[in-house]
Amino acid sequence: MAKKRFIAEAAPVSDILHTLVPRLALLRHDWVDELAKSWPEVAGKAVAAHTQPAKLEGHSLVVLVDQHVWMQELQRSGRKPLLANIQKKFGATKVNDILFRLDPGR
């Protein structure tokens, strides 16, 4: 006697993506939360007092800065050392650039 096989009906890709995308966003958000907890260690106390990691845009970390002068200085000479510290602590694949933006809440 032959066994009957039951094949589950395939779900549309849109349904799978609808479920998967929010989960991926949560994973990214959790990582930024983890980074925020160690921000003074990663950025240094002086920089951390004027900045905060906000979100990932692809592999670019958006960092909010409280003053224009700090933003200019970080863009000029702070990006490479900060990126190196992030990559050292969390690996080179998470972030490959930093975008500095003025914090609208400050």
C-alpha positions as a Markdown table, in Angstrom:
| # | Residue | x | y | z |
|---|---|---|---|---|
| 1 | Met | 0.0 | 0.0 | 0.0 |
| 2 | Ala | 1.5 | 3.4 | -1.1 |
| 3 | Lys | 1.7 | 6.2 | 1.5 |
| 4 | Lys | -0.1 | 9.4 | 0.7 |
| 5 | Arg | 2.0 | 12.5 | 0.9 |
| 6 | Phe | 0.5 | 15.8 | 1.9 |
| 7 | Ile | 2.1 | 18.9 | 0.5 |
| 8 | Ala | 1.4 | 22.1 | 2.3 |
| 9 | Glu | 0.2 | 24.9 | 0.1 |
| 10 | Ala | 3.0 | 27.4 | -0.6 |
| 11 | Ala | 2.5 | 30.8 | 0.9 |
| 12 | Pro | 2.8 | 33.9 | -1.3 |
| 13 | Val | 6.2 | 35.7 | -1.1 |
| 14 | Ser | 4.4 | 38.9 | 0.0 |
| 15 | Asp | 3.0 | 37.1 | 3.1 |
| 16 | Ile | 6.4 | 35.8 | 4.0 |
| 17 | Leu | 8.0 | 39.2 | 3.6 |
| 18 | His | 5.2 | 40.9 | 5.5 |
| 19 | Thr | 6.1 | 38.6 | 8.5 |
| 20 | Leu | 9.9 | 38.7 | 8.0 |
| 21 | Val | 10.6 | 42.4 | 7.5 |
| 22 | Pro | 9.3 | 43.6 | 10.9 |
| 23 | Arg | 11.4 | 40.9 | 12.6 |
| 24 | Leu | 14.5 | 42.1 | 10.7 |
| 25 | Ala | 13.8 | 45.7 | 11.8 |
| 26 | Leu | 13.5 | 44.6 | 15.4 |
| 27 | Leu | 16.9 | 42.9 | 15.1 |
| 28 | Arg | 18.5 | 46.1 | 13.8 |
| 29 | His | 16.7 | 48.1 | 16.5 |
| 30 | Asp | 17.9 | 45.7 | 19.2 |
| 31 | Trp | 21.5 | 46.2 | 18.0 |
| 32 | Val | 21.3 | 50.0 | 18.1 |
| 33 | Asp | 19.9 | 49.6 | 21.7 |
| 34 | Glu | 22.9 | 47.5 | 22.6 |
| 35 | Leu | 25.2 | 50.0 | 21.0 |
| 36 | Ala | 23.5 | 52.9 | 22.9 |
| 37 | Lys | 24.2 | 51.0 | 26.2 |
| 38 | Ser | 27.9 | 50.9 | 25.5 |
| 39 | Trp | 28.0 | 54.3 | 23.7 |
| 40 | Pro | 30.2 | 56.1 | 26.3 |
| 41 | Glu | 32.7 | 53.3 | 26.1 |
| 42 | Val | 32.6 | 53.2 | 22.3 |
| 43 | Ala | 32.5 | 56.9 | 21.6 |
| 44 | Gly | 34.4 | 58.2 | 24.6 |
| 45 | Lys | 32.7 | 60.2 | 27.4 |
| 46 | Ala | 33.1 | 63.7 | 25.8 |
| 47 | Val | 31.7 | 62.6 | 22.5 |
| 48 | Ala | 28.9 | 60.5 | 24.1 |
| 49 | Ala | 27.8 | 63.6 | 26.1 |
| 50 | His | 26.9 | 65.3 | 22.8 |
| 51 | Thr | 25.8 | 62.4 | 20.6 |
| 52 | Gln | 23.6 | 59.3 | 20.6 |
| 53 | Pro | 23.3 | 56.5 | 18.1 |
| 54 | Ala | 19.8 | 56.7 | 16.5 |
| 55 | Lys | 19.3 | 54.0 | 13.8 |
| 56 | Leu | 20.8 | 52.1 | 11.0 |
| 57 | Glu | 20.2 | 53.0 | 7.4 |
| 58 | Gly | 21.5 | 50.0 | 5.5 |
| 59 | His | 25.0 | 49.7 | 6.9 |
| 60 | Ser | 25.3 | 53.4 | 7.9 |
| 61 | Leu | 24.8 | 54.3 | 11.5 |
| 62 | Val | 22.9 | 57.6 | 12.0 |
| 63 | Val | 24.4 | 59.4 | 15.0 |
| 64 | Leu | 22.4 | 62.4 | 16.4 |
| 65 | Val | 24.5 | 65.3 | 17.6 |
| 66 | Asp | 23.3 | 68.1 | 19.9 |
| 67 | Gln | 25.4 | 71.0 | 18.5 |
| 68 | His | 26.4 | 72.1 | 15.0 |
| 69 | Val | 30.0 | 72.6 | 16.2 |
| 70 | Trp | 30.3 | 69.1 | 17.5 |
| 71 | Met | 28.8 | 67.7 | 14.2 |
| 72 | Gln | 31.4 | 69.6 | 12.2 |
| 73 | Glu | 34.3 | 68.4 | 14.3 |
| 74 | Leu | 33.0 | 64.8 | 14.2 |
| 75 | Gln | 32.6 | 64.9 | 10.4 |
| 76 | Arg | 36.1 | 66.4 | 10.0 |
| 77 | Ser | 38.1 | 64.2 | 12.4 |
| 78 | Gly | 35.9 | 61.9 | 14.4 |
| 79 | Arg | 34.3 | 59.6 | 11.9 |
| 80 | Lys | 37.2 | 57.2 | 11.3 |
| 81 | Pro | 38.1 | 56.6 | 15.0 |
| 82 | Leu | 34.5 | 56.2 | 16.0 |
| 83 | Leu | 33.8 | 53.8 | 13.2 |
| 84 | Ala | 37.0 | 51.8 | 14.1 |
| 85 | Asn | 35.8 | 51.6 | 17.7 |
| 86 | Ile | 32.3 | 50.4 | 16.7 |
| 87 | Gln | 33.8 | 47.8 | 14.3 |
| 88 | Lys | 36.2 | 46.6 | 16.9 |
| 89 | Lys | 33.5 | 46.0 | 19.5 |
| 90 | Phe | 30.7 | 44.8 | 17.2 |
| 91 | Gly | 32.4 | 43.5 | 14.1 |
| 92 | Ala | 33.2 | 45.0 | 10.7 |
| 93 | Thr | 30.0 | 43.8 | 9.0 |
| 94 | Lys | 27.4 | 45.8 | 11.1 |
| 95 | Val | 28.4 | 49.4 | 10.1 |
| 96 | Asn | 30.6 | 50.7 | 7.3 |
| 97 | Asp | 29.8 | 54.4 | 7.6 |
| 98 | Ile | 28.5 | 57.0 | 10.1 |
| 99 | Leu | 26.1 | 59.8 | 9.2 |
| 100 | Phe | 26.0 | 62.7 | 11.6 |
| 101 | Arg | 22.8 | 64.6 | 11.9 |
| 102 | Leu | 21.6 | 67.4 | 14.2 |
| 103 | Asp | 19.3 | 66.1 | 16.9 |
| 104 | Pro | 15.9 | 67.7 | 16.4 |
| 105 | Gly | 15.0 | 66.9 | 20.0 |
| 106 | Arg | 17.7 | 68.9 | 21.7 |
